[in-house]
Every structure is written in structure tokens, then in C-alpha cells.
């Protein structure tokens, strides 16, 4: 049996659970050491519908990474609601639902997205 590292195993497990509803767009998250990206993807057509990231945010004060992630979550929710996307699937990829990923998801929920 071929060894799969825990990060890839977690990503496979998460994506297999959300792969059932192709009619519902998915919110996927990517985080690096300094920034975080979120995009809503229509898997049926293979297109990115909306996206937001921490590099493009205009903030007047210095925020930590968790606070910045919450702003990205609010921004992606606002963009999604402008395109009438309310129900989505949340794809955290290989990241644990903790810290910055959780802050982004909670902010998206608070701003009107349902998942």
C-alpha cells in the first residue's frame, strides 16, 4: 500500500465529502505563511465566480493574520451576495478548521453565506 502523507489524506477526505453536490458552488481556501486567498468555484463549469485575498485588502491599520482572514471572509461573502450566491459548500482543503481558516468561515457566515 502506498503511503499518503497526512496533509494529502486530509484533503482527499474533505473533498470526497463535498463532491456530492456539484450544483452548489464551493468556497475554497488557500493560505500561505503571510496571506490567505478565498474563491468560490462552480465545479460544474470549472469557473471561478468570485475571489478575494488578503493582498488586495486596503486596511488603514496593522492587523494580525487571523483578523485579516476575517476581513477576507467578509469580502468574499459580500462579493458572493452581489452575484446571488447564498448557499455554498466550504472546502478547507488540507487545512484544519482552526485559526485563520475558521476566522474566514465564521466571517463569511456572519455576512450572509450559508454552509
N, C-alpha and C positions, 0 to 999 in steps of 0.2 A: 504494500500500500504506500502510495506516495505521500510524503509529509507536506502538509499545508500549514504555513505559519498562522498564528492566531489572528493576526490582523486580516488576512485574506479570508480565513474561515468565518470571521465575524461579518465581513462584507457580504459573503455568499449567503449566509444565514439571513441577514437583514433584507437583502434584495429578493430572496426567494419568497419571503413573506409578503412583500408589497407588489410582487409581479403579477398578482391575480387580476387586478383592476386596471387594465390598460386604458380604459375610458377616462380615468381620473388622472389629471396631471400630477407629477411628483415634484416635491421640493427637495432638491439635493444640496448637500453642504460639503464644501471643501475648506479645510483650514490648514494654514501653514504656521510657522512659528510666529510670524508677525501679523498676518492678515487672515480674513475669512471671506469666503465667497458663498453666495446662495443663488440658485437659479431654479426656475420652475420649468419643467420639461414635459412636452407632450410626447409620450413614448409611441403612440400610435403613428404619428407622422415624423417622429425623430427631430423635432424642432424645439429650440429654446424659446419660451414665450416671454418671460421676463427674467432679469437678473439684477443683482445688487452686490456690492462688495465694499469692504472697509477702505480700500484705496480711494474710492471715488466719493466718500463721505466728506462733507465740508463741516468740520467741527471747530468751534472757536476755542474750546478748552481741551486740555490734555486728558484723555480718558484711558482707563486700563483696557485690556483686551476683552474682558467679559462685558464691560459697558459698551464697547464698540460693537460687539456681536449683537447686543440687544438693539442697537440702532440699525444694524443691517437687517435684523428680523422685522423691525417696524417698517423699514423702507421696502422690503420685498412684499410685505403684506399690503402696503399702500399701492404699489405698482400692480399687484395681482388683482386687487379690488377694482382698480381702474379698468382692467380688462375682463371684468366679470368672472374672475376665478375665485371661488369661495371655498369649495371642497377640494382638498389636495391629499396626497399621500406624502408622508415625511420619510425621506431616505437619508439616514445619518451616515451611511456608508460603513466604513470600518472604525468610526469614532464612537466611543462610549457616549451614552446620553448623560452628559455630565459637563459642568463648566460652561465653556463658550457655546457648545452645541445646544445645551439646554437653555441657555440665555436667549439664543437666537429663536429657538422653537417657542419659548414662552412669550417672547415679544411678538412673534407672528400671530400667535393665538389671541393675545390681548388686543391686537389691531384688526381682528376680524376674520382670520383664516380658520378653517375647521379641519382638523385632522386628529 
